[in-house]
Structures are given as structure tokens and as C-alpha cells.
Amino acid sequence: MHVLQDLLVPLHKVSDALEWAHQEMEVYPILLCPHRLYKHPYKTMMYPDLGFEEECRRGDTAYAQMYTDIGLYYAP
């Protein structure tokens, strides 16, 4: 089994990312793993979208934004 692509996308964009993966690659199985990115007073390697707390989409809080890691795998 090989990893073809690994994406980290905001939860509200998962359906778009899955549609893109299907249209462009048609590779299965797909692993979905939720992640919560916390808002810190300092910048880190991964940081929530600017202003995410103002919209507060499903899964988000005032201090964290939900992301999903999408792993695309295949066997040659």
C-alpha cells in the first residue's frame, strides 16, 4: 500500500476535496482523520484560517478550527 496524496483541509471544505480527489485521481481507499487546530497567540506550522471564529462553522469553536486529514492510498 502506498500513500498517493495526503491533504489537510478545513472541515467545511471536505466535500469539495473528496470530489476533487475522485475526479482527478479515482484512488481508493480514502482515510479520513479529524484534527482540531487550536488558535495560539503565536504562529505555528499549521494555523487556523484567519477569522474562522467569526463564522464559527460546524465543528469550530472560538478557540479552535476543525480540519480533516484526507489520505489517499493505493496498491500498484
Long-range contacts (C-beta under 8 A, 24 or more apart in sequence): 1-73, 1-74, 1-75, 2-73, 2-74, 2-75, 2-76, 3-71, 3-72, 3-73, 4-72, 4-73, 4-74, 5-70, 5-71, 5-72, 6-69, 6-70, 6-71, 6-72, 7-69, 7-70, 7-72, 8-35, 8-46, 8-67, 8-68, 8-69, 8-70, 9-67, 9-68, 9-70, 10-49, 10-52, 10-57, 10-65, 10-66, 10-67, 10-68, 11-57, 11-58, 11-59, 11-60, 11-65, 11-66, 11-67, 11-68, 12-57, 12-58, 14-68, 14-70, 17-68, 17-70, 18-70, 21-70, 21-72, 25-72, 27-72, 27-73, 27-74, 28-72, 28-73, 28-74, 29-73, 30-70, 30-71, 30-72, 30-73, 31-69, 31-70, 31-71, 31-73, 32-68, 32-69, 32-70, 32-71, 33-68, 33-69, 33-71, 34-59, 34-66, 34-67, 34-68, 34-69, 35-66, 35-67, 35-68, 35-69, 36-64, 36-65, 36-66, 36-67, 37-64, 37-65, 37-66, 37-67, 38-63, 38-64, 39-63, 39-64, 39-65
